[in-house]
Structures are given as C-alpha cells and as structure tokens.
Amino acid sequence: MKFYETPKELDFNNNYTSRWFEVKQHFQKIFWEDLKSNILRDVKATIQQQIHEEFDLQIGAKKYERVPGKRRDERSGRRFRTLETEYGFIQDLEIPRARNIDIRFSIFDKWQRIQPKVLKAMLHAYLLARSSSSASRIVHKFGNSKYSRSFFQKLAKRLEHGMEKWLKRPIEKKYPYVFIDGKEVKVHDTYLKKKVIIWAIGMDENSNLELLGYVVANSESEHAVRSLLIDLQKRGLTKPKLFISDDSKGIGAAINLEYAHVEHQICAFHKMKNIQHYFRKMGTDTIKLTRQNSVCPYFYPYF
C-alpha cells in the first residue's frame, strides 16, 4: 500500500528563481575574478621587469655585471612596496636600492595614467586568446623612447608566455560536477561585436569551484560548446558524474556527442520556468501536484 503526501501547491514565487540567479552571479564572479587575478600576476611581472630595467640604466650596469668606467653606483639591498590597481593590490614589488644615487622610477607615475587602457587591453587579449598580437601593444604602454627594442621584445614574450600558460594549463583535479553556462558580452574585434563567453566551472565533492576553461563564440551553438569540451578533454578533464546547464539546445547536443554516457541535468530554475510557462499556456494560475515520495526531482549539487 502506498502512502501519498498531502497535495502541495506549486509556488512559483518561491526561492528557486532567486537561488539560481545567486548561483549564476556567483559563477560569473568566479569567471571574471579568475581572469583578473591572472592579469594582475602578469602586470606584476611586467612592472617588476621594468623596475629592474630602470635601475640598471640609472646605475649603468646590470646585476653582477663588471663594466669599469661605466658603472655609476653599487647596489645596496632592496625594499618592497605595494601598488594599487583596479583589479586589486600588487604586493611585494621588489625595489632595488643604490648606495649613493637617488633612484627615481618613472613606472609608478606612468602607471597611474596608463592603468585603465593596459588592463582593458589585457582583458581583451585574455578573452580572445590573442596574446601574440596584443602583448606588444600592451607592453609599449609601459615604456617610453629611452628603452631598447630588445627590452620590449622580452617583455612581450614574457606576457605572451603567461597568457598561453594559463589558457593551456593542465586540469589535474577530478571534478564530478561540471557547470556550463554562457554570458553575452561586447568586445572590440575590428569593430564592436556581441559575443558569448561559454565557460565550464568544475566542482569537487567539497563544493570547491574552479574555472576550467572557456571559449568566446557568436552564440551557444553546438560547435562552440564542443570546442570547449574537446579542449577540456585534451587538458586532462576526467569523466564527470554530472553536467549542469540551462536548457540550451547547443549545450545539450554537444554534451551528448562528447560525453554520451554522462548524465546531463537542466538546472532547477529552468525546470520550474518551463513548468510555469506550460501552465500559463494552459490558462491555469494554480496547479496542485502530488508528490509520491520525499525525493526532490530538482536535484542541484550546488545547494
């Protein structure tokens, strides 16, 4: 004999919508913070290299270099300082000291003027994965005519290497749950265009989240999502237990092709939204549903 629970009214004004929006905003925050932290790392490396270049020019010699008659002073230790940026603080910048000469570093004054343009250019380079074409343009904003061409070439190469290393980093941890979502953005690619960033975020058994990868495409098409999944496979993503996404047909088709035997679940919010749309189409304001057991069919691992 089966026992049924008392019929419960389906409340569309419950917290399903707000909870999904909170999770979606959280994922977007993870995506942008991850990109900005990597940009901050590359900015620090670039500024640090320029500090040493300025110091070497002013004392007339590089570290451990023996140049009789050319060297104007000796090194005398170092100090550390922080630098504030739009993306946060850069900590532990190494500032070398000279024994007698009062060293002036132009990078700090210049950084305050060029910071917005540089950060925007670096974010653009990361998003479109065009490090080779953007790195040189970015680092030139850091310097002026007194720096050699070879210095800028080394700077551009370091910046380009940092971008490529992050974009192609191996995925070493196991993530049983993978969330796939997209966001429309505007990017300047010859001219202003609307693009969609499709990203994958992995979650382990302890609810730790990591941005695994992303692609920038014209839409959430099957081809774009497949390119993201193939990239994750090549970088070491093990077979997850569950994919979670919205009701995008492109995402569903790509998962079925690349991970045919992995469960794919539409998020709770979109299920409720689809039900609501169906009931409204029927012209019914309130429907009572009977639940035959206590297991919620809208399982969502994040909650």
Secondary structure, 3 states (H helix, E strand, C coil): CCCCCCCEECCCCCCHHHHHHHHHHHHHHHHHHHHHHHHHHHHHHHHHHHHHHHHHHHHCCCCCCCCCCCCCCCEEEEEEEEEEECCEEEEEEEEEEECCCCCCCHHHHHHHHHHHHHHHHHHHHHHHCCHHHHHHHHHHHHCCCCCCHHHHHHHHHHHHHHHHHHHCCCCCCCCCEEEEEEEEEEEECCCEEEEEEEEEEEECCCCCEEEEEEEEECCCCHHHHHHHHHHHHHCCCCCCCEEEECCCHHHHHHHHHHCCCCEEEECHHHHHHHHHHHHHHHCCCCCEECCCCCCCCCCCCCC
